[in-house]
């Protein structure tokens, strides 16, 4: 299993924004630029209106990158269905959506029993309190800052009270934000308390991804240090 730091800054490019015809090369480009983990968006065409890839692609990438931390962001209607497959494929963090699970605690237990870190995410219209209640059982709490399903959307700053709520209650936990994160929006997210940053187009489409990742990291670390002081 890849290493997940608790409370520290980590930058995870969303590879869905890359040239999918050159997926392994694009992943290597992100790692060379300083990515801490790779964020793999799995969509089923039901929970969100888009269809991407599944366990075979994850397994193929695992063969190329045996020591890299993989997060599978499961934007699927039945997250329990894919736990076994993703574990066998080599996923490290299995992040499901609270809205998609009838029994989140049972889903969490199944994921952990398969040896993966557990993440749980919420859409913009979902209140933060149910996620907060699950926090002691989670390794990652994901607050979506766009509507899940498509890349290139604008960052929703009005989601930051959710991040702040979680950070105030769980100062050492991993709080992830996903959607519209870039050098222009990172300060807002970092100030609210996010420490795991998923960035798609801003990093992957950049001609200088290393510089972008460094800038994102520097801003998050600045706020994380101020919280620790």
C-alpha positions in Angstrom: 0.0 0.0 0.0 1.2 3.5 -0.8 1.9 5.9 2.0 -0.8 8.3 3.0 0.4 11.2 5.2 -2.0 12.2 8.0 -2.6 15.9 7.9 0.3 16.8 5.7 0.1 18.5 2.3 -0.3 16.1 -0.7 -1.0 17.1 -4.3 -2.8 14.5 -6.5 -3.3 15.3 -10.2 -6.5 14.0 -11.7 -5.3 12.0 -14.6 -8.7 12.1 -16.3 -7.6 15.5 -17.6 -4.6 14.0 -19.4 -4.0 12.6 -22.9 -5.7 9.2 -22.3 -4.0 7.8 -25.4 -0.7 8.2 -23.5 -1.9 7.5 -20.0 1.2 5.8 -18.6 3.5 8.6 -20.0 1.1 11.2 -18.6 1.2 9.7 -15.1 5.0 9.6 -15.3 5.0 13.2 -16.3 2.9 14.1 -13.2 5.2 12.1 -10.9 8.3 13.7 -12.3 6.6 17.1 -11.6 6.3 16.2 -7.9 2.8 14.6 -7.6 2.4 12.8 -4.2 -0.4 10.6 -5.5 -2.5 9.9 -8.6 -6.2 10.6 -8.4 -8.2 8.2 -10.6 -11.8 9.2 -11.4 -14.0 6.2 -11.8 -17.5 7.1 -13.2 -20.3 4.7 -14.1 -22.7 6.8 -16.1 -25.3 6.5 -13.4 -24.2 8.3 -10.3 -22.7 11.0 -12.6 -23.6 11.5 -16.3 -20.2 10.4 -17.6 -18.4 7.1 -18.1 -14.6 6.7 -17.6 -12.6 3.6 -16.7 -12.6 0.8 -14.2 -10.4 -1.8 -12.5 -8.6 -3.0 -15.6 -7.1 0.4 -16.2 -6.1 0.8 -12.5 -4.5 -2.7 -12.6 -2.6 -1.8 -15.8 -1.2 1.4 -14.3 -0.3 -0.4 -11.1 1.9 -2.7 -13.1 3.7 0.4 -14.4 3.9 2.3 -11.1 4.2 -0.3 -8.3 5.1 2.1 -5.5 2.8 5.1 -6.3 -0.2 6.0 -4.1 -3.4 5.5 -6.1 -6.7 7.0 -5.0 -9.7 5.8 -6.8 -12.5 8.3 -6.6 -15.6 6.1 -7.0 -18.3 8.2 -8.6 -20.6 5.2 -8.9 -24.1 4.2 -7.8 -23.1 1.0 -6.0 -19.7 1.6 -4.4 -19.8 -1.8 -2.6 -19.8 -3.6 -5.9 -16.3 -2.6 -6.9 -14.4 -2.9 -3.6 -13.0 -6.4 -4.4 -12.0 -5.5 -7.9 -10.3 -2.3 -7.0 -8.4 -3.9 -4.1 -7.2 -6.6 -6.5 -6.3 -4.0 -9.1 -4.0 -2.2 -6.6 -5.9 0.8 -5.4 -4.6 2.3 -2.2 -7.4 4.7 -1.3 -11.0 3.8 -2.1 -13.1 7.0 -1.9 -16.8 6.5 -2.2 -19.6 9.0 -2.2 -21.8 9.2 0.9 -24.8 9.8 -1.3 -24.3 6.5 -3.0 -24.2 4.2 0.0 -27.2 2.9 2.0 -24.9 1.9 4.8 -21.8 4.0 4.8 -20.3 2.3 8.0 -20.6 -1.1 6.4 -19.0 0.2 3.2 -16.2 1.6 5.3 -15.6 -1.7 7.0 -15.6 -3.6 3.7 -13.0 -1.3 2.2 -10.8 -1.5 5.2 -11.1 -5.3 5.3 -9.6 -5.3 1.8 -6.6 -3.5 3.0 -7.3 -0.1 1.5 -7.4 3.4 3.0 -11.0 4.7 3.2 -12.2 7.9 1.8 -15.7 9.3 1.7 -16.9 12.3 -0.3 -19.8 14.6 -0.6 -21.4 16.5 -3.5 -21.9 20.3 -3.2 -25.6 20.0 -2.3 -24.9 17.5 0.5 -24.6 18.8 4.1 -21.3 18.3 5.8 -22.6 16.9 9.1 -23.1 13.3 8.0 -19.5 13.2 6.7 -18.3 14.8 9.9 -20.0 12.0 11.9 -18.1 9.4 9.9 -14.8 11.1 10.3 -13.3 8.9 13.1 -13.7 5.9 10.7 -12.2 7.6 7.7 -8.7 8.2 6.3 -9.8 10.9 3.8 -12.8 13.3 3.9 -13.5 14.7 0.4 -15.4 17.9 -0.2 -16.3 18.3 -3.8 -15.8 21.9 -5.0 -17.5 21.3 -8.3 -20.4 19.0 -9.3 -18.8 15.6 -9.9 -18.8 14.2 -13.4 -16.9 16.6 -15.6 -13.6 18.4 -15.6 -13.0 22.1 -16.2 -15.7 23.5 -13.9 -15.2 26.6 -11.8 -14.2 26.3 -8.2 -17.1 26.7 -5.7 -15.7 28.9 -2.9 -19.0 28.5 -1.0 -18.0 24.9 -0.2 -15.3 26.2 2.1 -17.5 26.4 5.3 -17.7 22.6 5.0 -13.9 22.3 4.9 -13.6 24.7 7.8 -16.2 22.7 9.8 -14.2 19.5 9.3 -10.8 21.1 10.1 -12.1 22.7 13.3 -13.3 19.4 14.6 -10.6 17.2 13.2 -7.4 19.2 13.2 -5.1 16.3 12.2 -7.3 14.6 9.6 -6.9 14.5 5.8 -9.4 16.8 4.2 -9.4 16.7 0.4 -10.9 19.1 -2.1 -11.5 18.3 -5.7 -12.7 20.6 -8.5 -11.3 23.9 -9.9 -8.2 23.9 -7.8 -5.5 26.0 -9.3 -2.9 28.7 -8.3 -5.8 31.2 -8.4 -8.0 29.3 -6.0 -5.6 27.4 -3.7 -5.4 30.1 -1.1 -9.1 29.9 -0.4 -9.0 26.1 0.0 -5.8 26.1 2.1 -7.0 28.9 4.4 -10.2 26.8 5.0 -8.0 23.8 6.0 -7.7 21.5 3.0 -4.5 19.5 2.9 -5.1 17.0 0.1 -5.4 18.9 -3.2 -6.8 17.2 -6.3 -6.0 19.4 -9.4 -6.9 18.5 -12.9 -6.6 20.9 -15.8 -4.4 23.4 -13.9 -1.6 20.9 -13.4 -2.2 18.3 -16.2 -2.7 20.9 -19.0 0.2 23.1 -17.8 3.4 23.3 -19.8 5.1 23.6 -16.4 3.3 21.2 -14.1 6.2 21.1 -11.6 5.9 24.9 -11.0 2.2 24.6 -10.5 2.5 21.7 -8.1 5.2 23.6 -6.1 3.0 26.6 -5.9 0.0 24.6 -4.7 2.1 22.9 -2.1 3.8 26.1 -0.9 0.4 27.7 -0.2 -1.0 24.7 1.6 2.1 24.3 3.7 2.0 28.0 4.7 -1.5 27.6 6.2 -0.8 24.2 7.7 2.2 25.7 9.5 0.2 28.7 10.7 -2.4 26.3 12.2 0.3 24.3 14.0 1.9 27.5 15.4 
